[in-house]
Amino acid sequence: MGVVHGEEMVLNIGPQHPATHGVLRLQVRTDGEVVSQITPYMGYLHRCFEKHSENVTYEQVIPFTDRCDYLSSMSMNFGYVVAMEKLMDIKVNNRVEHIRVVMAELQRIASHLLCTGVFGLDLGAFTPFLWALRDRERILDLFELTCGARLLYNYMWVGGLSHDIPTGFVESTFEFLDYFEPKVDELENILAHNKILVERSADIGVMPKDVAISYGVTGPNLRASGVKWDLRKNDPYSIYDKFDFDVPIGEGKKGTVGDCWDRFYVRIIEIRESVKIIRQALASMPKDGDVHQSLPKKLRPPKGSIYARTETPRGDLGYYIESDGSPIPYRVKMRSPAFTALSVLDEIGAGWLLSDVLAILGSLDIVLGEIDR
């Protein structure tokens, strides 16, 4: 009988809508329920991070990195200090490196918990969201115990840390991991194999390997498309080369490789791998070492520039820093993994139903703070 086409309609989803995962406006062209084009509009949460960084000292940039990806602030601190230490040729002691890895992987778990919980919420599952928040709170308790903050930490400093870990931190973390590992199985069982969630996410929003690479997509979104690429393995920084862990990739167990379900499930597996890394880092952490040992009295890098990358929960975070020899950066540029993930939305979202668009957006795990940097 042929395809019946109706009159095209333009809908605005957001900018203030819970399923847009921040203040994002999506202009969606639809023919009935079928989406033909998605245009994202950003700028409602503009941080001015890069311009701010040209007007404050190198030390004062760190709190601004917290506010870019506010769901994984430790990871944003980590990326910046790795770049600065590379620029200034600063070596930190082994204890500092171990603490940084523990904090970064705890943050990865907290971020993935929120992503998977909210993804379930987007598709109608409320209880797993509460479970994810409950366990994320336990991690935030550990951060608060260490540096007094639960969201924005300013914890990793160039050459060291703001605080050493407190007495009882290692024992509390092991206790949390023992409690948490069975909870990951519960979260997987109630979500990953749930018939409704599978039907809402399997074979939906497929991102082929070549599309992911051509758009510069990184992190779990790239690995879900079948590309085994993780900077912690492929271009190691800090002491990640000392730890034994796997890099999970999408295998199309419920549908097609690179679909929404794969993007969700890769994060569940990554939570387990982060637990493995934390256990190894805590077990091998040196008991001696001053976390302020390599802190310079004044940050004044030599003239030059540097680009350094780290693996955040959302992917490849890059910092380009240019120094003119003064205490204030001449230029700071940040490569946002969430920005590249958002740019592929139209490519993988067109042709699906309107209800599928929110599932696809949720599976990409974007944070507007780092997109509107």
Secondary structure, 3 states (H helix, E strand, C coil): CCCCCCCCEEEEECCEEHHHCEECEEEEEEECCEEEEEEEECCCCCCCHHHHHCCCCHHHHHHHHHCCCCCCHHHHHHHHHHHHHHHHCCCCCHHHHHHHHHHHHHHHHHHHHHHHHHHHHHCCCCHHHHHHHHHHHHHHHHHHHHHCCCCCCCCEECCEECCCCCCCHHHHHHHHHHHHHHHHHHHHHHHCCCHHHHHHHCCCCCCCHHHHHHCCCCHHHHHCCCCCCCHHHHCCCCCHHHCCCCCCCCCCCCCCCCCHHHHHHHHHHHHHHHHHHHHHHHHHCCCCCCCCCCCCCCCCCCCEEEEEEEEECCEEEEEEEEECCCCCCCEEEEECHHHHHHHCHHHHHCCCEHHHHHHHHHHHCCCHHHHCC
